[in-house]
């Protein structure tokens, strides 16, 4: 009898502790600020585009967010403007055709990307070196504007393209017709983010690109779908937070129940650390395989992962710390050879590239060289 009461009391304590933990966890996690990827129209962070979205909304322009598949764009009326700002992944061939059909129906797409090659048949060339100094940009009326141009790429214009903006290194913005609509491509997405839109002449240059349409768009859509593809969504995100917390508590309760009843699954093994050291020949062969297989994303992530390990080994920076949180540390360690702005631009760009599902060879070479530069700085520092 006493043993039964003791077991009942133990279970009541366990349930009470779990209930307190569940309530506390729910209120703690539900109040956490939501994290957004770069260039999202809902993000008020420096890398978001909420400022431009809010500006259009307050000026009375019809504006909305688009987070659906591109095939649904065909049901939209004509004379719309769709903003695609530094897509996080390369659309499939089917999706690309759906965007083209959207333009053929009389709509406009504004594509802003540092590396727009392979989008809608666009081509780029590396024509300059990255610099912190503002570039002098001219429009078709020979008016001069100043703008931040961190990327080395420039657009390649042909007879089908109308050059809108250009500097001494080549075209920066072009206009191309698609059926009854058109595509406006701009090589610098940094102009439109919250922290940069009001500096230099960025807002004037964005307006210069948008003014290629004689008619005011009936609706301006910010394409957030290109930053949150369906393939990146987890099954966990489909369930509400309270249900996730409940299932976690249920799992903990099950583990405690099994533990109290002495259940074991398999032997208790000691964790054994293993290290594998490749020879130079195997490293070379492995790198060649990644390149020939066009596995640029995997190769770049491995290179970034190796630099992370170096940062932990040389400078004691935790490996688990995300790239976006390393700005302050790297500014202190690399201030002799890199400016704070270059470090910030490098980290923002690297986070964007690492989230992409596909990379072009030009992007891979560019970011691989930048990671190699950081690696040398860490090893020599």
N, C-alpha and C positions, 0 to 999 in steps of 0.2 A: 504493500500500500504506500509506504513512504517512498519507495523507488519510483512508483508511478507518479506521485506528486512532484518528485524531483525532476523527472523527465518533462512533465507538463510545464513546470516552472522554467526549465531551460528553453523549451520551445517558445514560451511566451516572451522571454528575453530576446531570443533570436529574432522573432517576428517584430518586436518593438524596435530593435536596432535597425532592422531592414526598412521598417516604415519610416523612421527618422531619416535614414540615409536616402530613401527614395524622395521624400519631400524636399530635403535639402538639395539633393542633386537636381531635381526638377527646376527649382527656383534659381539655382546657380547657373545651370547651362542655358536656361531659357532667356537669361539676361545678357548672354554673351553677344558682343557685336558681330554682325554678319560680315564674313569676308567675301570680297569680290575679286575676280581676276582683273587684270588691267583692261582699260578701254570700255568698261561696262557703263551703260548710260545711267544706271542706278547708283553708281559708286561716287561718293563725295571725296574719296581719297585723291592724293595728287595725281595718280595714274588713271583716274576715272574720267568720264566725259559728261558728268551730270551738269556741270556749269553751262555747257553749250545747249544741252537739252532744256534746262530751265530757262535759259535766255530766249530760245525760240517759243517756248510755252508762254512766257510773260509778254512777249511781243505780239501775241495773238495768232501765231502761225499754227495750223493744225499739225500736231506732232504726237507720235505714239512709239511704243517699243514693239519689236518683232522678235518673238522667241519660238517661232514655229518652223516647220520644214519649208524649204524653198518651193516645193511643189504647190503649196497653198497660195503662193503669190499670184498664180495665174487667175485666181478668183477675185483679185483686187482690181479696182477701176484703174484707168490710165492716168497719166500726168502725176505720178507719185515720184518721190525721191527716197531711195533706200541707201542709208549710210552703212558701209562695211569698213570698220576701222580696225586695222591690224588683226585679221582673222587668226584665231588660235590654232586652226587646223586647215589643211587643204581640202576643199570640197571635192567630192567624188565627181566623176565625169557626168553622171546623171544629174547631180545637183548643179553642176556648172551649166548644163543645158537648160535647166529650169530657170536659172538666173538670166540666161540669155533670152529665153522666151519671154520673161518678165520685161526685159528691155524692148524686145521686138513689139510688144503691145503698146508702146508709147510711154514707158517709164524710164527713169534715170537712176543709175547706180553710181554713188561716189565711193570709190575704193581708195582708202588711205593705208598704205603699207610701205615699210622700208624695203621689202623684197617682193614686189608684185609679179615677178616672173612666174609664168605658167598660169596666171589668172587671166582668162579671157584672151589668150594669145599675146599678152604683153611680154616685152623683153627688156632686160636691163643690162647695164654695163657698169663696172667699177671705174669711176672717173675721177675720184677725189679721195683725200685722206680725211679721217674724222677729226674735227676741230671744235673747240669751244667758241670760236669767234663767229659772230653772225655773218651770214652770207648775203650778198647783194643780189636780189632777184628782180627780174624785169617781166612786165606783162606785155601784151601785144601793142599797147599804147606807149611803150618805152618808159613807163613809170617805174621807179626803183623802190623796192621794199627791202627791209631787213628781216631776216628770220633765222631761227636756230635750225641747222642742218647737220645732225650728228652722224648720219649714215653716209657711206661712201658711194652708194649706187645712184645711177641716173637712168631715166627712161630712154629707150631707143625709139625714136619717132620715125614713121614711114609716111607714105603718101595718104594712108587712110586716117592718119592722126593729125589733129590740130594742136599745136603747142600753145598752151595757155600761159605757163610760167616757166622761166628758165634762168639759170645763172651761167657763169663762165664755164662750168664743167658739163653743162648739158641740160636737157629738159627735166623739169621737176613736176609739171602737171600737164596732162594731155587730155584731149576730148576725142572720142571715137564714136561713130554712129553705129547703132545696132537696130535695124529695121526702123520703126517709128520712134525709137528711143535712143539713148546714148549712154556711154560709159565715160565717167570722169575719173582719171587715175592721178593720185597725188602721192609722191614718194616719201612724204614726211608726216606720219601720224602723230608725232609729238606736238604738232601745232595745236591740236584740238583738245589735249588733256587739260585737266583743271589747273595744274600748276604752270602751264605755259601759254594758255590761250590769250592772256592779256599782256604778255611781254612782246617786245619788238612789234612787228606788223602782222602777227599771226592771224588775228581776227579779220584783218583786211584781205589777207591772202586767201583765207577760206571763203570769204564772200566773193572774191574774184573768181574762184573756181566754180562756185554755185551759180554765179550770174551768167553762166553759159546758156542756161535755159531762159528763154524770153518770157515764158509763163511762170507765174508763181505756183509751186507744187500744191496740188490739192491736199496732199498729206505727206509729211516727212516721217519716215520710219527709221529708227535706230536698230540695226540688226544685231541683237544680242545673241541670236542663235549661233553665230559663228564663234562665239566664245564659250558656249556651253553645249557641245554636240551631245546627242543622245548616248553615244558610246562612252562618254565620260561620266554619266549619271550612275550612281550606285543604287542597288536595290534597297539599301538602308534608308536612302533619302525619300523613298516612297511612303514611309510610315511616319506618323507624327511622333514628336519627341516623347510625349507621355507614354506611348506604347513601347518605344525603344527602352525607356527607363524601366518600365514594368517587366519587360522580357529580361533585362539585365538582372533585376532583382530575383526573378524566378530562376534564372540560371545559377545565381549565387546560393539561393535557397536549396536548389537541387544538389549542388556540390556539398553544402553543409550537411544535408540529409545523408548523402552517401558517406561522407567522412565520419559522421556520428555512428553509422551502422557498420563502419569498418570495411567499406568496399574499396578494393584496389583493382586497377586495370594495368596489368603488365608489371615488369620489374622496375625498380628505381635505379636509374642509370646516372652516373656522373657525367656532367657536361664536359666534353672534350673539345678543346680548341685546336683547329687545324689551319695551317697556312699553306698556300700553294704558291710557288715561285716559278714563274714562266721564264724560259730562256729567251734571249733576244730573237731567235729564229721563230719561236712560237708566237711571240708578240707581233712580229712583222706579218706572219701568216694570218693571224687573227685580225689585225687591222686591215689587211688586204681583202679578207673575206667580207668584212663589214662594208667596205667601200664598193666592192663589186656587186654586193647584194643590195646596194642602195639603202642600207640600214643606217642612214645618217643620224636619225634620232637616237637609236640605241648607242651608237658610237659616241655621240656628243654627251649623252647622259653618263656614260662610263667615264669619259674624260673629266666631266664636272664632278663626278663622285670621287675620282682620284684626287682632284684638287681639294675637295672637302676633307679627305683623309690627311692630306699634307697640312692643311690649316690646323687640324687637331693635333698632329704630331709636332709641328714646328712652333705653333703659337698658342696651343691649348684651347682653340675655339671648338666648342662641342660639335660633333659631327651632325647631331640631330637638329642643329639650329638652321632654319631655312635661309636661303640666299638673301631674301628680302630684309632679313634682320642683321645682316653683316656689314651694313653701310658704315656705321660708326666705328667698328673695329678696323675695317680696311682703310678708312680715312686716316687713322692713326698710324697704321703699319706701312701704308704705301704712299704717304704724302710727299715723299721725295721725288718720285717719278710720275705720279698720276695726281691730277687735281681732284678735288671733292666732286666736282660736276661730272668728270669722266668716270669716277667710280660709281656714282649714282646712276649714270646712263648705262654703264656696263651691267649693273645688277638688275635694273628694270628690264633691259633687253634680254638678259640671260634667262630671267624668270619666264618671260613671254615665249622665248624659243624652246625652253625645256617643256613647256606645256603643249607644244604643237605635236600633232600626230605624224606629220610629214614635213621634211625639209628638202629644199633644193640643194644642189651641190654647192652653189655660190654661198648660201647661208651657212652650210656646214663648214666650208673652208674659212669663212670670215670669223665665225664664233670659235672654231677650233684654234685659230691663231691667237685670238684674244685670251682664251683659256690657257694656252701655252705661255703667253706673256705673263699671266698671273702666276702660273706654276713656277716659272723661273724667278720671279720676284720673291715668292715664298721660300724657295730652296736657297736662294742666295742671301735672303734677309735673315 
